[in-house]
Amino acid sequence: MQMQKRTIFISGGSSGIGFALAKKLIGMGNNVVICGRNADKLTAAQEAAPGVHAIRCDISKKADIESLNESIKQKFPEVDMLINNAGIQRPIDFSKGPEDLLSNEDEIQVNFRAHVYLSAYLIPILAKHRESAIINVSSGLGFIPMTRYPIYSATKAAIHSFTMSLRHQLSSTNIKVFEVVPPIVYDTYLKGRPQPKTENAITAEEMADIIISGVEENKYEITAGQTKKWMEMGKEEADRTFQMMNKKID
Ligand SMILES: NC(=O)c1ccc[n+]([C@@H]2O[C@H](COP(=O)([O-])OP(=O)(O)OC[C@H]3O[C@@H](n4cnc5c(N)ncnc54)[C@H](OP(=O)(O)O)[C@@H]3O)[C@@H](O)[C@H]2O)c1
């Protein structure tokens, strides 16, 4: 599908993959709207990508999602692409009981619930256009969990399942549903600090290019690096990879 002359809403477009996408999509002649919690980050993103519209919003809050939906309806009714990108990643050690779980932001609300609600609210807007899309960003960890990030991994598995159902339910409409499965992307702030460059990591710009060309080619499951292999692994290999990834270091 065409990635030009669109109005695109990206949740969490003020840094990382979302920002790289916003910058490239603006350069391709699209109207782009981003959201995030931190006003300074939104302003910096607008300075670095002139023309990007920004809405301050915390998608972990139901009320913010409702007012975001109202703002989009009133100011950007031409939105024909929703990119559910915002995400957070927290280490949680359940052997301590609820301590870590309760002391952190709720990944279930940000990484899963928000995307479900945003999709539901925006479907009537997307349905008004000739050709629209919902693009959900999951992760390789949705296929092979990293136990240090148990809730993160589970929310990404949930996004994969939800995306499959949504794609099937909307298959007779004008709304195409894509899933993006990034590998490690460095210089992003998923863990609240810059992700270091590791062996299999790619840049946010590279990931944005892969997403754009994947959507242009109607590739409904957009993988990069090792994530294609991870999505397609049989149980035995997946179990081996799981053990290797979660090896205890004494
Ligand atoms: N980086 C990786 O290695 C990697 C790998 C696989 C999948 N992914 C997925 O890719 C997506 C983007 O990740 P990234 O690495 O680009 O992250 P990032 O650099 O941390 O950017 C996350 C964006 O989401 C926004 N955000 C976070 N919580 C929010 C909330 N409650 N309400 C509104 N906006 C919120 C952030 O802005 P504020 O902080 O100002 O709110 C920021 O704009 C995520 O879904 C992530 O799970 C990333």
PDBQT file of the ligand as one rigid body, heavy atoms in Angstrom, charges set to zero:
ROOT
HETATM    1  N1  LIG A 301      14.206  -0.911  20.987  1.00  0.00    +0.000 N 
HETATM    2  C1  LIG A 301      14.142  -2.209  20.829  1.00  0.00    +0.000 C 
HETATM    3  O1  LIG A 301      15.155  -2.927  20.949  1.00  0.00    +0.000 OA
HETATM    4  C2  LIG A 301      12.831  -2.860  20.491  1.00  0.00    +0.000 A 
HETATM    5  C3  LIG A 301      12.820  -4.225  20.151  1.00  0.00    +0.000 A 
HETATM    6  C4  LIG A 301      11.613  -4.839  19.867  1.00  0.00    +0.000 A 
HETATM    7  C5  LIG A 301      10.436  -4.120  19.917  1.00  0.00    +0.000 A 
HETATM    8  N2  LIG A 301      10.458  -2.796  20.242  1.00  0.00    +0.000 N 
HETATM    9  C6  LIG A 301       9.178  -2.094  20.309  1.00  0.00    +0.000 C 
HETATM   10  O2  LIG A 301       9.222  -0.938  19.501  1.00  0.00    +0.000 OA
HETATM   11  C7  LIG A 301       8.369   0.071  20.043  1.00  0.00    +0.000 C 
HETATM   12  C8  LIG A 301       9.141   1.379  20.142  1.00  0.00    +0.000 C 
HETATM   13  O3  LIG A 301      10.223   1.167  21.036  1.00  0.00    +0.000 OA
HETATM   14  P1  LIG A 301      11.514   2.110  21.085  1.00  0.00    +0.000 P 
HETATM   15  O4  LIG A 301      12.648   1.216  21.391  1.00  0.00    +0.000 OA
HETATM   16  O5  LIG A 301      11.541   2.993  19.898  1.00  0.00    +0.000 OA
HETATM   17  O6  LIG A 301      11.186   2.929  22.430  1.00  0.00    +0.000 OA
HETATM   18  P2  LIG A 301      11.594   4.389  22.947  1.00  0.00    +0.000 P 
HETATM   19  O7  LIG A 301      12.795   4.918  22.272  1.00  0.00    +0.000 OA
HETATM   20  O8  LIG A 301      11.627   4.248  24.435  1.00  0.00    +0.000 OA
HETATM   21  O9  LIG A 301      10.321   5.268  22.555  1.00  0.00    +0.000 OA
HETATM   22  C9  LIG A 301       9.076   4.975  23.148  1.00  0.00    +0.000 C 
HETATM   23  C10 LIG A 301       8.102   6.062  22.802  1.00  0.00    +0.000 C 
HETATM   24  O10 LIG A 301       6.856   5.746  23.463  1.00  0.00    +0.000 OA
HETATM   25  C11 LIG A 301       6.462   6.867  24.263  1.00  0.00    +0.000 C 
HETATM   26  N3  LIG A 301       5.719   6.367  25.429  1.00  0.00    +0.000 N 
HETATM   27  C12 LIG A 301       6.134   5.513  26.396  1.00  0.00    +0.000 A 
HETATM   28  N4  LIG A 301       5.174   5.332  27.300  1.00  0.00    +0.000 NA
HETATM   29  C13 LIG A 301       4.118   6.080  26.906  1.00  0.00    +0.000 A 
HETATM   30  C14 LIG A 301       2.833   6.335  27.445  1.00  0.00    +0.000 A 
HETATM   31  N5  LIG A 301       2.408   5.775  28.610  1.00  0.00    +0.000 N 
HETATM   32  N6  LIG A 301       2.000   7.175  26.783  1.00  0.00    +0.000 NA
HETATM   33  C15 LIG A 301       2.409   7.775  25.627  1.00  0.00    +0.000 A 
HETATM   34  N7  LIG A 301       3.614   7.582  25.061  1.00  0.00    +0.000 NA
HETATM   35  C16 LIG A 301       4.462   6.744  25.710  1.00  0.00    +0.000 A 
HETATM   36  C17 LIG A 301       7.780   7.571  24.622  1.00  0.00    +0.000 C 
HETATM   37  O11 LIG A 301       7.592   8.944  24.941  1.00  0.00    +0.000 OA
HETATM   38  P3  LIG A 301       7.447   9.452  26.488  1.00  0.00    +0.000 P 
HETATM   39  O12 LIG A 301       8.488   8.720  27.269  1.00  0.00    +0.000 OA
HETATM   40  O13 LIG A 301       7.617  10.925  26.448  1.00  0.00    +0.000 OA
HETATM   41  O14 LIG A 301       6.063   9.082  26.883  1.00  0.00    +0.000 OA
HETATM   42  C18 LIG A 301       8.523   7.440  23.294  1.00  0.00    +0.000 C 
HETATM   43  O15 LIG A 301       8.080   8.401  22.370  1.00  0.00    +0.000 OA
HETATM   44  C19 LIG A 301       7.873  -0.464  21.380  1.00  0.00    +0.000 C 
HETATM   45  O16 LIG A 301       6.585  -1.001  21.258  1.00  0.00    +0.000 OA
HETATM   46  C20 LIG A 301       8.859  -1.565  21.697  1.00  0.00    +0.000 C 
HETATM   47  O17 LIG A 301       8.340  -2.550  22.542  1.00  0.00    +0.000 OA
HETATM   48  C21 LIG A 301      11.627  -2.148  20.521  1.00  0.00    +0.000 A 
ENDROOT
TORSDOF 0
